[in-house]
């Protein structure tokens, strides 16, 4: 083991460790492309459904804005007329016109009761007072806050298979 005799150590002849090349980000495996395609299709379907839902319920948003304008009317008779007309326009938009156009009085009240889910929204007294105030001079003041809240709920909750 004489280093001076020209012999070199075997450890000096070893080379450094060579690392493999890094894993490439692309191209992905086919499974990732399929997953990406499914995600894009699901996103497009979601956007399409959302836009369709928004356009179908645009009349509800417009009716709620008009309802807030009606709430500022001071005359009970004009308030009742405008609110009744708004409810009728929403119903005409949502249901077949042949079914709605001829309704008045008790039939109109029954329609409003029956077409808002499982339980009626309008109280008997408030809806009857609304209909009387729309066509007669009111004998007492209307419960406006209750009517506005009930009407807002009816506009939001009523459903029809026709729209």
C-alpha positions in Angstrom: 0.0 0.0 0.0 2.5 2.4 -1.1 0.9 5.6 -2.4 4.2 6.8 -3.8 4.6 3.8 -6.1 2.0 5.3 -8.5 -1.0 3.3 -7.3 -4.2 5.3 -6.7 -6.8 4.5 -4.2 -9.9 2.6 -5.6 -12.2 5.2 -3.9 -10.7 8.0 -5.9 -11.9 6.2 -9.1 -15.6 6.3 -8.1 -17.8 8.8 -9.9 -20.5 10.9 -8.3 -24.1 9.7 -8.1 -26.1 10.4 -11.2 -29.7 11.3 -10.5 -32.5 10.3 -12.9 -34.1 13.1 -14.9 -37.0 14.8 -13.2 -40.5 13.5 -14.0 -42.1 15.6 -16.7 -45.4 17.4 -16.0 -46.6 16.7 -19.6 -47.8 14.6 -21.2 -50.2 13.5 -18.7 -51.4 9.9 -18.4 -54.7 9.2 -20.3 -56.6 8.9 -17.1 -55.9 12.6 -16.2 -57.0 13.7 -19.6 -60.3 11.9 -19.2 -60.8 13.4 -15.7 -60.0 16.8 -17.1 -62.6 16.3 -19.8 -65.2 15.2 -17.4 -64.5 18.2 -15.2 -64.8 20.6 -18.1 -68.1 19.1 -19.2 -69.5 19.2 -15.7 -68.5 22.9 -15.4 -70.1 23.7 -18.7 -73.3 21.9 -17.7 -73.3 23.8 -14.4 -72.9 27.1 -16.1 -75.7 26.2 -18.6 -78.1 25.1 -15.8 -77.3 28.3 -13.8 -78.0 30.6 -16.7 -81.2 28.8 -17.6 -82.4 28.9 -14.0 -81.6 32.6 -13.8 -83.5 33.4 -16.9 -86.5 31.4 -15.9 -86.6 33.1 -12.5 -86.0 36.6 -13.8 -89.7 37.4 -13.6 -89.6 36.6 -9.8 -86.8 39.1 -9.2 -88.6 41.8 -11.2 -91.8 41.1 -9.3 -90.0 41.4 -6.0 -88.5 44.7 -7.0 -92.0 45.9 -8.0 -93.4 44.7 -4.7 -90.9 46.9 -2.9 -92.2 49.8 -5.0 -95.8 49.0 -4.2 -95.0 48.9 -0.5 -94.4 52.7 -0.6 -97.9 53.5 -1.9 -99.8 55.4 0.8 -103.4 54.9 -0.4 -104.8 51.5 0.9 -107.0 51.2 -2.2 -104.3 51.9 -4.7 -101.9 49.6 -2.7 -104.4 46.8 -2.8 -105.1 47.2 -6.5 -101.4 47.3 -7.4 -100.6 44.3 -5.2 -103.5 42.3 -6.6 -102.4 43.2 -10.2 -98.9 42.2 -9.4 -99.9 38.8 -8.1 -102.2 38.3 -11.1 -99.3 39.1 -13.5 -97.0 36.7 -11.8 -99.7 34.0 -12.0 -100.4 34.8 -15.6 -96.7 34.4 -16.4 -96.4 31.1 -14.5 -99.7 29.3 -15.3 -101.8 28.8 -18.5 -103.7 32.0 -19.2 -106.9 30.0 -19.7 -106.7 28.9 -16.1 -105.9 32.4 -14.6 -107.7 34.9 -16.7 -111.2 34.2 -15.5 -110.4 34.0 -11.8 -111.9 36.5 -9.5 -113.1 36.7 -5.9 -113.2 33.4 -4.1 -111.8 31.5 -7.0 -108.8 33.8 -7.1 -108.3 33.5 -3.4 -108.5 29.7 -3.7 -105.9 29.7 -6.5 -103.5 31.7 -4.3 -104.0 29.4 -1.4 -103.6 26.2 -3.4 -100.6 27.1 -5.6 -97.9 27.7 -3.1 -96.6 24.4 -1.9 -98.1 22.2 0.8 -99.3 24.9 3.2 -101.1 28.1 2.3 -99.1 31.3 2.8 -101.9 33.9 2.9 -104.0 34.3 6.0 -107.7 34.2 5.2 -108.4 37.6 6.7 -105.5 39.4 5.1 -106.2 38.1 1.6 -110.0 38.8 1.9 -109.2 42.3 3.1 -106.8 42.8 0.2 -109.5 41.8 -2.4 -112.1 44.0 -0.7 -109.8 47.0 -0.5 -108.9 46.6 -4.2 -112.5 47.2 -5.3 -114.2 48.9 -2.5 -113.3 51.8 -0.2 -111.5 50.2 2.8 -113.4 50.3 6.1 -110.2 49.7 8.1 -106.5 49.9 7.4 -104.8 46.9 5.7 -102.1 44.9 7.5 -99.6 45.9 4.9 -96.6 44.3 6.4 -98.3 41.0 6.6 -99.5 41.2 3.0 -96.1 42.3 1.7 -94.4 39.4 3.5 -97.0 36.9 2.4 -96.9 38.1 -1.2 -93.1 38.0 -1.2 -93.2 34.4 0.0 -95.8 33.5 -2.6 -93.8 35.0 -5.4 -90.7 33.1 -4.3 -92.3 29.8 -3.6 -95.1 29.2 -6.1 -94.1 26.6 -8.7 -95.7 25.7 -12.0 -94.8 23.0 -14.5 -95.6 25.5 -17.3 -92.6 27.8 -16.8 
